[in-house]
Amino acid sequence: MTAISLSSPRAIAWPAILKEAAMTAFVALLLTIPLVGLRTVDRPTGLGLETRWDEVAAAVGLVFLGRLGLCLIREGHAAIVLVLAAAAAAAGFFIAMPTEALRIILIAGGAVIAIRAILAIRTGRSKLSQAERDKRMDHIAAQVQHASRWLGPIAIVLALAFPFTPLADRQLLDIGILLLTYVMLGWGLNIVVGLAGLLDLGYVAFYAVGAYSYALLAHYFGFSFWLCLPLAGLLAALSGVLLGFPVLRLRGDYFAIVTLGFGEIIRIILINWYQFTGGPNGISGIPRPSFFGIADFTRTPADGTMAFHELFGLEFSPLHRIIFLYYLILVLALIVNLFTMRIRKLPLGRAWEALREDDIACASLGINRTNMKLAAFAIAAMFGGFAGSFFATRQGFISPESFTFIESAIILAIVVLGGMGSQIGVVVAALLVIGLPEAFRELADYRMLAFGMGMVLIMLWRPRGLLAHRDPTILLHGKGGSGGPAAGTAAAGGQGIAGGSAK
């Protein structure tokens, strides 16, 4: 029997490839007709409908050609695709397109497919089986997580220096604050979803409790931000306990449905309790944070209070308050990260990981599953309350519209895409889920299409998350398989979890 060389490209199955590309283009057509092809416009006679079929045709054509190129790469013809993709990207600078957004998509899409072809040529990835691809990606994820020991400090230094770089204008600072807010929320939800293995679809409820706690305490009692911040976290944790105690005996889909319902209950209460929460009108005039109660970020502060720029001998700038908010959310996010990294090495954190892996085995070892899950819920809710309090003081206005289910879905998508239980994965996923739509904001109608396309590509490329590699917190034996002092310490510290498996 003749052996077939994997190094030679396979014969092109044109009918199958064209069918796959056509189906992808058809899906793109269904999406672009309502999002791009039809647009409402204001006219003197009233609201009118404007059609843009040329943009739809161009977008569908680009999708068809892009999918065709990816299929050819998969069949082993990466070199041809590399030349054509590079030519398409270069042509984007010269040929006429219906809109500037489509020109950017053509250039960016051609560059992405060219890079994909280069990677296929360099690594031979198109010849690997799915299992081999997963193994390679898991190895890369493990290397990234191990490298985070020095990547983390570097990223922190860059984040600290960012406001003082020439690139740091108001827009980028606002985007940075938004990213850090979602990173903090992702790290908080990661305790419940990533460590404890509980699918929480109502995390936005704790976000809302924290925001409204600060707004109402400041409105009715005149409390400052620094006093309301811990109170908002405590009230959010209390709401987590109140939710968790009756429902944590549920599992799987039933638990997820209950948490989803809790999030909607909180939103409906905020809408209907008009006398207390302001109803759909929300709460405005929420006080801004001061500089630790010492100075205000205004040009002319109230009597008996110093201005921030006068305190440090600076010229007044409205950016001072924005930079302070940036550093405030950065510190809050780092506190959440440090707390999570430390607690996962304690017995409580190891119990969460054991619950995630096998709920029934934990019960057989004598672990109180309800208390462990309740602790995870309360701690994650507290961090969500802190983030909500910051959101309220940053916006100066909150309403129930800011706390819909889509917010829970976005936070959960950040955790799942980054890899459940991975701290650095949450950061990478937040950059993609939140940063990608912001980066493509100039594409107008195509912005959410670019976001959806990126999400689909990530799910196809890495279904378990970008950095889903899991290393055990403790090991009975060293990684080499032999015991030692460190292994003995780990085994003694594991007791109910690691020690149980050793028997």
Buried (B, 14 or more C-beta within 10 A) or exposed (E): EEEEEEEEBEEBEEEEBBEBBEEBBEBBBEBBBEBBBBBEEEEEEEEEEEEBEEBBBBBBBBBBBBBBBBBBBBBBBBBBBBEBBBEBBEEBEEEEBBBEBBBBBBBBBBBBBBEBBBBBBEEEBBBBEEEEBBEEBBEBBBEBBEEBEEBBEEEEEEBEEBBEEEEBEEEBBBBBBBBBBBBBBBBBBBBBBBBBBBBBBBBBBBBBBBBBBBBBBBBEEEBBBEBBBEBBBBBBBBBBEEBBBEBBEBEEEEBBBBBBBBBBEBBEBBBEEEEEBBBEEBBEEBBBBBBEEEBBBBEEBEEEEBBBBEEEEEEBEEBBBBBBBBBBBBEBBBBBBEBBEEBBEEBBBBBBBBBBEEBEBBEEBEBEBEEBBBBBBBBBBBBBBBBBBBBBBBBEEBBBEBBBBEBBBBBBBBBBBBBBBBBBBBBBBBBBBBBBBBBBEEBEBBBBBBBEBBBEEBEEEBEBBBBBBBEBBBBBBEEEEEBEEEBEEBBEBBEBBBBBEEE
